Amino acid sequence: MRVALWLTALFAIAVASALFAGNNQASVTLFWPPHRVDLSLNLFLLLLAGGFLTLHLVMRALSALMSIPHEARRWRLLQSERAMHTALLEALAHLVSGRFIRARKAAELVISLEESVQRRSERLNYGARLRTLSHLLAAESAHALQNRGVRDEHFQKALQEAASREAQEAREGVQLRGARWALDDRDAPKAMEWLDQLPQGAARRTVALRMRFRAARQAGQSLVALETARLLTKHRAFSEAAGKSIARGLAIELIRSAHDGVQVQRAWDALDTAEQRIPEVAFEAAERLLTHGGDVALSRQWVLPVWDAMVQSHDALSLVQRVRLARVLERGFAVTGGELDTAWLTRIETAQMGNPRDAVLQYLAGVVCMRLRLWGKAQQLLKQSLSLLHDAELRRDTWLALAQMAEQRQDALAAAQAYQEAAKR
């Protein structure tokens, strides 16, 4: 269709030209005193068109002649750019292939080529970023070879180049790389310093959070590591199961780092509700509080959600966890002035009657009755628990409790037999 339209247009132009030129009697007279030149209009138009075409060709030839130096500079710059790009690709290829010396040399070649471009008073729009990345590649190669002197030299130059406005985007990458190298050098404070210099948006990226987590772990900053682990779990960098396991370990470390009751309380308050409901965390906090002479009622309050979960579902806690819960409560009962309140007495009795085959609950109820000086009921519950207990330490403590009650009754023979049974454990 397009060809047909072009042919139609050409035919129309040819017909118009034939009608105009074939029967055109007009003439053009040029006066140049004392001369006079008469030309037909058709010849005049042809000469005018030919003159215009000749002038146009001459001007283009002069323009091409004058642009030869510029085209030569442009060609040299293009060749330099190609050489720099080739060397940069070689540096990346060698780096990922483990040929670190070649990678460093290729990166330094990029830098030298870019410097030669600058010496010719020419400029690349992306020159600052190119120099930054080249220095960073050279530093990464030197770091892989444990050549810290060369690494730090190129790293400082990369920082200087990244400080320019053209390379602001690369500055965050340089800072992140410095943090990672500090972690590899086991210099956690330096790594945290680099991470703190990141903008707020960059500091919340997954790669930055992972490095902050590692740095906090190396520095022993459990609270910072815990807060970072929460963010990583939220960003799905950790699975739910892995995040919960990490949070449990860090929460326990945070509590164990407390050296008095106030610090234990502060560590507990720093935990999320979900973390406070983890059995091991609640047990560790309650035990730590009791160790430092803290409030017994507060320790019981911390383990109350775990107790409620066990009462609602017997399988919510494993045997080891139930034994530890009983240990924590028993330890609180044994504290001077830590008499059992009515609410806990009701809870323990209700739970024991609701699950009479649970040896741990029977043992706990027996200990409670012994602390309340209900000797007969305590002896009955403890003896019943002996046939069901599988934990060796609980069986030993049960025999010790029976021996103490026998001494209270002044039954030396029963006390001796109980001590002998306890010694066997």
URUR-V500852 format. One record per helix or strand of 2 or more residues. SS is the DSSP state (alpha for helix, beta for strand). FROM is the first residue (numbers start at 1). LEN is the number of residues. If there is no record, write none. Layout:
# URUR-V500852
ss-><SS | SS>
from-><FROM | FROM>
len-><LEN | LEN>
This chain:
# URUR-V500852
ss-><alpha | beta | beta | alpha | alpha | alpha | alpha | alpha | alpha | alpha | alpha | alpha | alpha | alpha | alpha | alpha | alpha | alpha | alpha | alpha | alpha | alpha | alpha | alpha | alpha>
from-><2 | 27 | 35 | 41 | 68 | 100 | 127 | 148 | 165 | 188 | 200 | 206 | 222 | 240 | 261 | 273 | 279 | 296 | 314 | 319 | 342 | 359 | 375 | 392 | 412>
len-><21 | 6 | 6 | 26 | 30 | 20 | 18 | 15 | 20 | 9 | 4 | 14 | 13 | 17 | 9 | 4 | 13 | 17 | 3 | 16 | 13 | 13 | 12 | 17 | 13>
